[in-house]
Amino acid sequence: MNFCVYILHSIKLNRYYIGFTSDFDTRLDFHLNSDVQRKFTHKANDWTT
C-alpha cells in the first residue's frame, strides 16, 4: 500500500498541518469539510496544499 505525506497551510492562522494518508483526495475532503469534527483544521477554512 502506498502512502503520501502532505502539508496544508492556512494564511488565516499562519499555521501548517502535516499529515499522511493512503487516499489523499478523501483525506483532503475530510479536512475541508465543515460538517466533520476535526481537532485542528476546523480552526480555519482557507487550507491549501
mmCIF file as Biopython writes it, N, C-alpha, C and O atoms, coordinates in Angstrom:
data_model
#
loop_
_atom_site.group_PDB
_atom_site.id
_atom_site.type_symbol
_atom_site.label_atom_id
_atom_site.label_alt_id
_atom_site.label_comp_id
_atom_site.label_asym_id
_atom_site.label_entity_id
_atom_site.label_seq_id
_atom_site.pdbx_PDB_ins_code
_atom_site.Cartn_x
_atom_site.Cartn_y
_atom_site.Cartn_z
_atom_site.occupancy
_atom_site.B_iso_or_equiv
_atom_site.auth_seq_id
_atom_site.auth_asym_id
_atom_site.pdbx_PDB_model_num
ATOM 1   N N  . MET A ? 1  ? 0.843   -1.172 0.000  1.0 0.0 1  A 1 
ATOM 2   C CA . MET A ? 1  ? 0.000   0.000  0.000  1.0 0.0 1  A 1 
ATOM 3   C C  . MET A ? 1  ? 0.893   1.243  0.000  1.0 0.0 1  A 1 
ATOM 4   O O  . MET A ? 1  ? 1.867   1.313  0.750  1.0 0.0 1  A 1 
ATOM 5   N N  . ASN A ? 2  ? 0.558   2.214  -0.839 1.0 0.0 2  A 1 
ATOM 6   C CA . ASN A ? 2  ? 1.313   3.464  -0.923 1.0 0.0 2  A 1 
ATOM 7   C C  . ASN A ? 2  ? 0.695   4.528  -0.029 1.0 0.0 2  A 1 
ATOM 8   O O  . ASN A ? 2  ? -0.525  4.615  0.110  1.0 0.0 2  A 1 
ATOM 9   N N  . PHE A ? 3  ? 1.543   5.318  0.560  1.0 0.0 3  A 1 
ATOM 10  C CA . PHE A ? 3  ? 1.117   6.444  1.383  1.0 0.0 3  A 1 
ATOM 11  C C  . PHE A ? 3  ? 1.757   7.710  0.855  1.0 0.0 3  A 1 
ATOM 12  O O  . PHE A ? 3  ? 2.795   7.662  0.195  1.0 0.0 3  A 1 
ATOM 13  N N  . CYS A ? 4  ? 1.143   8.832  1.143  1.0 0.0 4  A 1 
ATOM 14  C CA . CYS A ? 4  ? 1.765   10.111 0.809  1.0 0.0 4  A 1 
ATOM 15  C C  . CYS A ? 4  ? 1.728   11.010 2.036  1.0 0.0 4  A 1 
ATOM 16  O O  . CYS A ? 4  ? 0.833   10.912 2.876  1.0 0.0 4  A 1 
ATOM 17  N N  . VAL A ? 5  ? 2.707   11.876 2.116  1.0 0.0 5  A 1 
ATOM 18  C CA . VAL A ? 5  ? 2.775   12.898 3.154  1.0 0.0 5  A 1 
ATOM 19  C C  . VAL A ? 5  ? 2.334   14.196 2.510  1.0 0.0 5  A 1 
ATOM 20  O O  . VAL A ? 5  ? 2.719   14.490 1.378  1.0 0.0 5  A 1 
ATOM 21  N N  . TYR A ? 6  ? 1.529   14.981 3.221  1.0 0.0 6  A 1 
ATOM 22  C CA . TYR A ? 6  ? 1.046   16.238 2.665  1.0 0.0 6  A 1 
ATOM 23  C C  . TYR A ? 6  ? 1.172   17.339 3.707  1.0 0.0 6  A 1 
ATOM 24  O O  . TYR A ? 6  ? 1.208   17.081 4.910  1.0 0.0 6  A 1 
ATOM 25  N N  . ILE A ? 7  ? 1.238   18.562 3.221  1.0 0.0 7  A 1 
ATOM 26  C CA . ILE A ? 7  ? 1.316   19.733 4.088  1.0 0.0 7  A 1 
ATOM 27  C C  . ILE A ? 7  ? 0.214   20.694 3.677  1.0 0.0 7  A 1 
ATOM 28  O O  . ILE A ? 7  ? 0.116   21.074 2.511  1.0 0.0 7  A 1 
ATOM 29  N N  . LEU A ? 8  ? -0.611  21.082 4.633  1.0 0.0 8  A 1 
ATOM 30  C CA . LEU A ? 8  ? -1.637  22.094 4.412  1.0 0.0 8  A 1 
ATOM 31  C C  . LEU A ? 8  ? -1.169  23.389 5.067  1.0 0.0 8  A 1 
ATOM 32  O O  . LEU A ? 8  ? -0.506  23.368 6.104  1.0 0.0 8  A 1 
ATOM 33  N N  . HIS A ? 9  ? -1.522  24.518 4.451  1.0 0.0 9  A 1 
ATOM 34  C CA . HIS A ? 9  ? -1.154  25.816 5.014  1.0 0.0 9  A 1 
ATOM 35  C C  . HIS A ? 9  ? -2.386  26.695 5.116  1.0 0.0 9  A 1 
ATOM 36  O O  . HIS A ? 9  ? -3.205  26.736 4.197  1.0 0.0 9  A 1 
ATOM 37  N N  . SER A ? 10 ? -2.518  27.392 6.223  1.0 0.0 10 A 1 
ATOM 38  C CA . SER A ? 10 ? -3.587  28.361 6.433  1.0 0.0 10 A 1 
ATOM 39  C C  . SER A ? 10 ? -2.968  29.746 6.575  1.0 0.0 10 A 1 
ATOM 40  O O  . SER A ? 10 ? -2.180  29.993 7.488  1.0 0.0 10 A 1 
ATOM 41  N N  . ILE A ? 11 ? -3.330  30.644 5.669  1.0 0.0 11 A 1 
ATOM 42  C CA . ILE A ? 11 ? -2.869  32.030 5.779  1.0 0.0 11 A 1 
ATOM 43  C C  . ILE A ? 11 ? -3.520  32.689 6.991  1.0 0.0 11 A 1 
ATOM 44  O O  . ILE A ? 11 ? -2.876  33.446 7.717  1.0 0.0 11 A 1 
ATOM 45  N N  . LYS A ? 12 ? -4.796  32.398 7.202  1.0 0.0 12 A 1 
ATOM 46  C CA . LYS A ? 12 ? -5.545  32.990 8.319  1.0 0.0 12 A 1 
ATOM 47  C C  . LYS A ? 12 ? -4.859  32.733 9.659  1.0 0.0 12 A 1 
ATOM 48  O O  . LYS A ? 12 ? -4.719  33.639 10.481 1.0 0.0 12 A 1 
ATOM 49  N N  . LEU A ? 13 ? -4.435  31.492 9.867  1.0 0.0 13 A 1 
ATOM 50  C CA . LEU A ? 13 ? -3.795  31.117 11.128 1.0 0.0 13 A 1 
ATOM 51  C C  . LEU A ? 13 ? -2.276  31.228 11.089 1.0 0.0 13 A 1 
ATOM 52  O O  . LEU A ? 13 ? -1.614  31.192 12.127 1.0 0.0 13 A 1 
ATOM 53  N N  . ASN A ? 14 ? -1.727  31.363 9.873  1.0 0.0 14 A 1 
ATOM 54  C CA . ASN A ? 14 ? -0.282  31.305 9.667  1.0 0.0 14 A 1 
ATOM 55  C C  . ASN A ? 14 ? 0.280   30.018 10.284 1.0 0.0 14 A 1 
ATOM 56  O O  . ASN A ? 14 ? 1.272   30.031 11.012 1.0 0.0 14 A 1 
ATOM 57  N N  . ARG A ? 15 ? -0.392  28.912 9.964  1.0 0.0 15 A 1 
ATOM 58  C CA . ARG A ? 15 ? -0.029  27.596 10.501 1.0 0.0 15 A 1 
ATOM 59  C C  . ARG A ? 15 ? 0.065   26.565 9.384  1.0 0.0 15 A 1 
ATOM 60  O O  . ARG A ? 15 ? -0.529  26.711 8.316  1.0 0.0 15 A 1 
ATOM 61  N N  . TYR A ? 16 ? 0.831   25.523 9.669  1.0 0.0 16 A 1 
ATOM 62  C CA . TYR A ? 16 ? 0.945   24.381 8.776  1.0 0.0 16 A 1 
ATOM 63  C C  . TYR A ? 16 ? 0.386   23.151 9.476  1.0 0.0 16 A 1 
ATOM 64  O O  . TYR A ? 16 ? 0.456   23.028 10.699 1.0 0.0 16 A 1 
ATOM 65  N N  . TYR A ? 17 ? -0.169  22.247 8.683  1.0 0.0 17 A 1 
ATOM 66  C CA . TYR A ? 17 ? -0.630  20.954 9.183  1.0 0.0 17 A 1 
ATOM 67  C C  . TYR A ? 17 ? 0.033   19.898 8.314  1.0 0.0 17 A 1 
ATOM 68  O O  . TYR A ? 17 ? -0.087  19.943 7.090  1.0 0.0 17 A 1 
ATOM 69  N N  . ILE A ? 18 ? 0.722   18.958 8.922  1.0 0.0 18 A 1 
ATOM 70  C CA . ILE A ? 18 ? 1.385   17.877 8.193  1.0 0.0 18 A 1 
ATOM 71  C C  . ILE A ? 18 ? 0.657   16.585 8.507  1.0 0.0 18 A 1 
ATOM 72  O O  . ILE A ? 18 ? 0.395   16.271 9.669  1.0 0.0 18 A 1 
ATOM 73  N N  . GLY A ? 19 ? 0.332   15.839 7.462  1.0 0.0 19 A 1 
ATOM 74  C CA . GLY A ? 19 ? -0.364  14.575 7.643  1.0 0.0 19 A 1 
ATOM 75  C C  . GLY A ? 19 ? 0.104   13.543 6.642  1.0 0.0 19 A 1 
ATOM 76  O O  . GLY A ? 19 ? 0.916   13.838 5.765  1.0 0.0 19 A 1 
ATOM 77  N N  . PHE A ? 20 ? -0.410  12.335 6.773  1.0 0.0 20 A 1 
ATOM 78  C CA . PHE A ? 20 ? -0.121  11.284 5.801  1.0 0.0 20 A 1 
ATOM 79  C C  . PHE A ? 20 ? -1.367  10.448 5.610  1.0 0.0 20 A 1 
ATOM 80  O O  . PHE A ? 20 ? -2.207  10.350 6.505  1.0 0.0 20 A 1 
ATOM 81  N N  . THR A ? 21 ? -1.482  9.847  4.441  1.0 0.0 21 A 1 
ATOM 82  C CA . THR A ? 21 ? -2.671  9.070  4.120  1.0 0.0 21 A 1 
ATOM 83  C C  . THR A ? 21 ? -2.391  8.153  2.940  1.0 0.0 21 A 1 
ATOM 84  O O  . THR A ? 21 ? -1.428  8.348  2.199  1.0 0.0 21 A 1 
ATOM 85  N N  . SER A ? 22 ? -3.232  7.169  2.781  1.0 0.0 22 A 1 
ATOM 86  C CA . SER A ? 22 ? -3.168  6.315  1.593  1.0 0.0 22 A 1 
ATOM 87  C C  . SER A ? 22 ? -4.189  6.758  0.550  1.0 0.0 22 A 1 
ATOM 88  O O  . SER A ? 22 ? -4.187  6.250  -0.571 1.0 0.0 22 A 1 
ATOM 89  N N  . ASP A ? 23 ? -5.064  7.702  0.908  1.0 0.0 23 A 1 
ATOM 90  C CA . ASP A ? 23 ? -6.087  8.208  -0.020 1.0 0.0 23 A 1 
ATOM 91  C C  . ASP A ? 23 ? -6.167  9.727  0.121  1.0 0.0 23 A 1 
ATOM 92  O O  . ASP A ? 23 ? -6.984  10.247 0.882  1.0 0.0 23 A 1 
ATOM 93  N N  . PHE A ? 24 ? -5.317  10.425 -0.615 1.0 0.0 24 A 1 
ATOM 94  C CA . PHE A ? 24 ? -5.175  11.868 -0.444 1.0 0.0 24 A 1 
ATOM 95  C C  . PHE A ? 24 ? -6.466  12.627 -0.732 1.0 0.0 24 A 1 
ATOM 96  O O  . PHE A ? 24 ? -6.828  13.523 0.031  1.0 0.0 24 A 1 
ATOM 97  N N  . ASP A ? 25 ? -7.163  12.298 -1.801 1.0 0.0 25 A 1 
ATOM 98  C CA . ASP A ? 25 ? -8.379  13.035 -2.167 1.0 0.0 25 A 1 
ATOM 99  C C  . ASP A ? 25 ? -9.437  12.963 -1.068 1.0 0.0 25 A 1 
ATOM 100 O O  . ASP A ? 25 ? -10.052 13.973 -0.726 1.0 0.0 25 A 1 
ATOM 101 N N  . THR A ? 26 ? -9.644  11.777 -0.521 1.0 0.0 26 A 1 
ATOM 102 C CA . THR A ? 26 ? -10.621 11.609 0.552  1.0 0.0 26 A 1 
ATOM 103 C C  . THR A ? 26 ? -10.181 12.353 1.806  1.0 0.0 26 A 1 
ATOM 104 O O  . THR A ? 26 ? -10.993 12.990 2.476  1.0 0.0 26 A 1 
ATOM 105 N N  . ARG A ? 27 ? -8.901  12.268 2.115  1.0 0.0 27 A 1 
ATOM 106 C CA . ARG A ? 27 ? -8.387  12.935 3.316  1.0 0.0 27 A 1 
ATOM 107 C C  . ARG A ? 27 ? -8.492  14.455 3.188  1.0 0.0 27 A 1 
ATOM 108 O O  . ARG A ? 27 ? -8.841  15.133 4.154  1.0 0.0 27 A 1 
ATOM 109 N N  . LEU A ? 28 ? -8.194  14.994 2.007  1.0 0.0 28 A 1 
ATOM 110 C CA . LEU A ? 28 ? -8.305  16.438 1.803  1.0 0.0 28 A 1 
ATOM 111 C C  . LEU A ? 28 ? -9.757  16.882 1.940  1.0 0.0 28 A 1 
ATOM 112 O O  . LEU A ? 28 ? -10.033 17.917 2.547  1.0 0.0 28 A 1 
ATOM 113 N N  . ASP A ? 29 ? -10.680 16.116 1.384  1.0 0.0 29 A 1 
ATOM 114 C CA . ASP A ? 29 ? -12.107 16.424 1.552  1.0 0.0 29 A 1 
ATOM 115 C C  . ASP A ? 29 ? -12.482 16.445 3.031  1.0 0.0 29 A 1 
ATOM 116 O O  . ASP A ? 29 ? -13.253 17.299 3.469  1.0 0.0 29 A 1 
ATOM 117 N N  . PHE A ? 30 ? -11.940 15.510 3.792  1.0 0.0 30 A 1 
ATOM 118 C CA . PHE A ? 30 ? -12.198 15.460 5.233  1.0 0.0 30 A 1 
ATOM 119 C C  . PHE A ? 30 ? -11.749 16.756 5.912  1.0 0.0 30 A 1 
ATOM 120 O O  . PHE A ? 30 ? -12.480 17.319 6.727  1.0 0.0 30 A 1 
ATOM 121 N N  . HIS A ? 31 ? -10.547 17.226 5.577  1.0 0.0 31 A 1 
ATOM 122 C CA . HIS A ? 31 ? -10.021 18.447 6.189  1.0 0.0 31 A 1 
ATOM 123 C C  . HIS A ? 31 ? -10.835 19.674 5.800  1.0 0.0 31 A 1 
ATOM 124 O O  . HIS A ? 31 ? -11.008 20.585 6.610  1.0 0.0 31 A 1 
ATOM 125 N N  . LEU A ? 32 ? -11.333 19.706 4.576  1.0 0.0 32 A 1 
ATOM 126 C CA . LEU A ? 32 ? -12.028 20.891 4.077  1.0 0.0 32 A 1 
ATOM 127 C C  . LEU A ? 32 ? -13.527 20.874 4.348  1.0 0.0 32 A 1 
ATOM 128 O O  . LEU A ? 32 ? -14.196 21.887 4.147  1.0 0.0 32 A 1 
ATOM 129 N N  . ASN A ? 33 ? -14.066 19.747 4.798  1.0 0.0 33 A 1 
ATOM 130 C CA . ASN A ? 33 ? -15.498 19.604 5.034  1.0 0.0 33 A 1 
ATOM 131 C C  . ASN A ? 33 ? -15.858 20.159 6.412  1.0 0.0 33 A 1 
ATOM 132 O O  . ASN A ? 33 ? -15.398 19.646 7.432  1.0 0.0 33 A 1 
ATOM 133 N N  . SER A ? 34 ? -16.669 21.193 6.437  1.0 0.0 34 A 1 
ATOM 134 C CA . SER A ? 34 ? -17.022 21.826 7.711  1.0 0.0 34 A 1 
ATOM 135 C C  . SER A ? 34 ? -18.021 21.007 8.528  1.0 0.0 34 A 1 
ATOM 136 O O  . SER A ? 34 ? -18.258 21.317 9.696  1.0 0.0 34 A 1 
ATOM 137 N N  . ASP A ? 35 ? -18.607 19.975 7.937  1.0 0.0 35 A 1 
ATOM 138 C CA . ASP A ? 35 ? -19.574 19.143 8.656  1.0 0.0 35 A 1 
ATOM 139 C C  . ASP A ? 35 ? -18.908 18.065 9.506  1.0 0.0 35 A 1 
ATOM 140 O O  . ASP A ? 35 ? -19.569 17.417 10.318 1.0 0.0 35 A 1 
ATOM 141 N N  . VAL A ? 36 ? -17.617 17.872 9.324  1.0 0.0 36 A 1 
ATOM 142 C CA . VAL A ? 36 ? -16.884 16.819 10.023 1.0 0.0 36 A 1 
ATOM 143 C C  . VAL A ? 36 ? -16.173 17.433 11.228 1.0 0.0 36 A 1 
ATOM 144 O O  . VAL A ? 36 ? -15.603 18.519 11.127 1.0 0.0 36 A 1 
ATOM 145 N N  . GLN A ? 37 ? -16.206 16.739 12.364 1.0 0.0 37 A 1 
ATOM 146 C CA . GLN A ? 37 ? -15.496 17.207 13.555 1.0 0.0 37 A 1 
ATOM 147 C C  . GLN A ? 37 ? -13.999 16.987 13.358 1.0 0.0 37 A 1 
ATOM 148 O O  . GLN A ? 37 ? -13.544 15.849 13.240 1.0 0.0 37 A 1 
ATOM 149 N N  . ARG A ? 38 ? -13.244 18.063 13.324 1.0 0.0 38 A 1 
ATOM 150 C CA . ARG A ? 38 ? -11.794 17.996 13.164 1.0 0.0 38 A 1 
ATOM 151 C C  . ARG A ? 38 ? -11.158 18.721 14.340 1.0 0.0 38 A 1 
ATOM 152 O O  . ARG A ? 38 ? -11.659 19.764 14.761 1.0 0.0 38 A 1 
ATOM 153 N N  . LYS A ? 39 ? -10.086 18.203 14.866 1.0 0.0 39 A 1 
ATOM 154 C CA . LYS A ? 39 ? -9.482  18.806 16.056 1.0 0.0 39 A 1 
ATOM 155 C C  . LYS A ? 39 ? -8.619  20.016 15.731 1.0 0.0 39 A 1 
ATOM 156 O O  . LYS A ? 39 ? -8.600  20.974 16.504 1.0 0.0 39 A 1 
ATOM 157 N N  . PHE A ? 40 ? -7.915  20.002 14.629 1.0 0.0 40 A 1 
ATOM 158 C CA . PHE A ? 40 ? -7.000  21.109 14.323 1.0 0.0 40 A 1 
ATOM 159 C C  . PHE A ? 40 ? -7.450  21.925 13.122 1.0 0.0 40 A 1 
ATOM 160 O O  . PHE A ? 40 ? -7.491  23.154 13.191 1.0 0.0 40 A 1 
ATOM 161 N N  . THR A ? 41 ? -7.784  21.265 12.031 1.0 0.0 41 A 1 
ATOM 162 C CA . THR A ? 41 ? -8.057  22.006 10.797 1.0 0.0 41 A 1 
ATOM 163 C C  . THR A ? 41 ? -9.402  22.711 10.795 1.0 0.0 41 A 1 
ATOM 164 O O  . THR A ? 41 ? -9.691  23.462 9.863  1.0 0.0 41 A 1 
ATOM 165 N N  . HIS A ? 42 ? -10.230 22.497 11.804 1.0 0.0 42 A 1 
ATOM 166 C CA . HIS A ? 42 ? -11.508 23.219 11.868 1.0 0.0 42 A 1 
ATOM 167 C C  . HIS A ? 42 ? -11.313 24.695 12.216 1.0 0.0 42 A 1 
ATOM 168 O O  . HIS A ? 42 ? -12.242 25.491 12.075 1.0 0.0 42 A 1 
ATOM 169 N N  . LYS A ? 43 ? -10.135 25.059 12.662 1.0 0.0 43 A 1 
ATOM 170 C CA . LYS A ? 43 ? -9.875  26.431 13.093 1.0 0.0 43 A 1 
ATOM 171 C C  . LYS A ? 43 ? -9.808  27.422 11.937 1.0 0.0 43 A 1 
ATOM 172 O O  . LYS A ? 43 ? -9.847  28.633 12.156 1.0 0.0 43 A 1 
ATOM 173 N N  . ALA A ? 44 ? -9.708  26.919 10.708 1.0 0.0 44 A 1 
ATOM 174 C CA . ALA A ? 44 ? -9.644  27.799 9.535  1.0 0.0 44 A 1 
ATOM 175 C C  . ALA A ? 44 ? -10.310 27.103 8.361  1.0 0.0 44 A 1 
ATOM 176 O O  . ALA A ? 44 ? -10.482 25.884 8.360  1.0 0.0 44 A 1 
ATOM 177 N N  . ASN A ? 45 ? -10.681 27.890 7.363  1.0 0.0 45 A 1 
ATOM 178 C CA . ASN A ? 45 ? -11.295 27.304 6.167  1.0 0.0 45 A 1 
ATOM 179 C C  . ASN A ? 45 ? -10.535 27.691 4.904  1.0 0.0 45 A 1 
ATOM 180 O O  . ASN A ? 45 ? -11.080 27.610 3.803  1.0 0.0 45 A 1 
ATOM 181 N N  . ASP A ? 46 ? -9.292  28.107 5.053  1.0 0.0 46 A 1 
ATOM 182 C CA . ASP A ? 46 ? -8.502  28.527 3.896  1.0 0.0 46 A 1 
ATOM 183 C C  . ASP A ? 46 ? -7.280  27.637 3.655  1.0 0.0 46 A 1 
ATOM 184 O O  . ASP A ? 46 ? -6.261  28.101 3.141  1.0 0.0 46 A 1 
ATOM 185 N N  . TRP A ? 47 ? -7.385  26.370 4.026  1.0 0.0 47 A 1 
ATOM 186 C CA . TRP A ? 47 ? -6.257  25.453 3.882  1.0 0.0 47 A 1 
ATOM 187 C C  . TRP A ? 47 ? -5.924  25.209 2.414  1.0 0.0 47 A 1 
ATOM 188 O O  . TRP A ? 47 ? -6.814  24.966 1.599  1.0 0.0 47 A 1 
ATOM 189 N N  . THR A ? 48 ? -4.641  25.276 2.084  1.0 0.0 48 A 1 
ATOM 190 C CA . THR A ? 48 ? -4.162  24.955 0.740  1.0 0.0 48 A 1 
ATOM 191 C C  . THR A ? 48 ? -3.016  23.961 0.859  1.0 0.0 48 A 1 
ATOM 192 O O  . THR A ? 48 ? -2.358  23.880 1.896  1.0 0.0 48 A 1 
ATOM 193 N N  . THR A ? 49 ? -2.784  23.212 -0.199 1.0 0.0 49 A 1 
ATOM 194 C CA . THR A ? 49 ? -1.680  22.244 -0.194 1.0 0.0 49 A 1 
ATOM 195 C C  . THR A ? 49 ? -0.434  22.873 -0.760 1.0 0.0 49 A 1 
ATOM 196 O O  . THR A ? 49 ? 0.606   22.220 -0.840 1.0 0.0 49 A 1 
#
